[in-house]
Amino acid sequence: MPEQLWLPGLEAPPTPTDGLFFAVFPDSNTAAGISKLAQRLCGEARARGRPLAASRLHVTLRHLGTFAGGLPPAHVEAAMQAAASIRMAPFTVEFDTVASFASKPRPGPLVLTGTDGLVGLHTLHDALYDALRNCGIESGRSSAAGVFTPHVTLAYGLPWAAAQPVEPVCWNVRAFALIHSLLGRTRHVVLARWPLEGVTP
């Protein structure tokens, strides 16, 4: 289900107003701890960037596109159908590194990331990729492997800085959600959630 194409020479494409993506969220206590870490790091950087609110902290699993004038119902329905087919047990994640996604000399996002403690997120991401492809959303030309970097965005507009270790941030991932992003309005609406319950014998 590709987005509508725009051909050069025609009128400018409409400005995207809505985004759609799958995500996992930390529990409220963990989110509060991450928010405090973000505030401290922003203070140390003495930059204009502001930390994200605890309620907006998440890990994007799969971005499904941006659209103008609302979300296409068929696209949302296919995404929900794909999500409902996922069978996976809950798992624990561990983020232990703060890194910059900025490009010198421009400021950019400061993120929380990791390595070995994020295997479960990679597994869920790849399962979603396969399910979405079966439902006609993902292109067969896309690569599920090697392009996913699990991270929690802490703040935007911070200068580049070398990656540094931090006290590990852990939580149990027991569900994932489909999110409607209202672009430019800093608002995320949860359309549906799916629990991770594994496969019933």
C-alpha positions, 0 to 999 in steps of 0.5 A: 500500500504505497503512499501517493506518488508526486511527479515533478512538474505538478503541483507541490505535494500536500504537507503531511499531517499524520504519521503511523508507527508501531512502538513500545513504551516503558512503564511509568516508573521507568519513563520517569527515570528516563525523563530525569536522565534526559533533564540532567543531560540537557542541563549538562549540554547547556543547549536549547534542546528540551527533554521529551515529556515522560509520556512521549518516551518510546521505542519506534518499532516500525514507521508506516508512513506519513500522510496528508489529511488523515490516515488511510483507513485501509492502511490502518486496518492492514497494520492492525491485521498484521499486529494481531498475527504476532505471537511472541513472549514478553521480554526484557530490554536494557539500554545502557548507552547515550548517543547522539544522532546529530550530524556535525555541525548541526544539532540533533536528537540525543538518544538512549540505546544499547546492544546486547540488551535489545535483542528482543526488540530486534526479534519483534521488529523483524516479526512485524516486518514479516507480518506487514509484508504478508498484509501488503504494507511492506515492500519486498525490496525493503530489508528487515535486517541491518536498518533497525537501531532501537533507541529512545529519543531523549531530546531534540536539538542537542549538539553532537557528543560522543557516546557514553555509558550510563546506568542501565535502564531496564523494563519488561516489554509486555505489549506493543502499540499502533500509534497515530502521530499528529505531526507538528502538534507533539501528540501521539494517539494510541490506536490499539495495543497488543499484549505479548503472550507467546504461543498457547500450546 
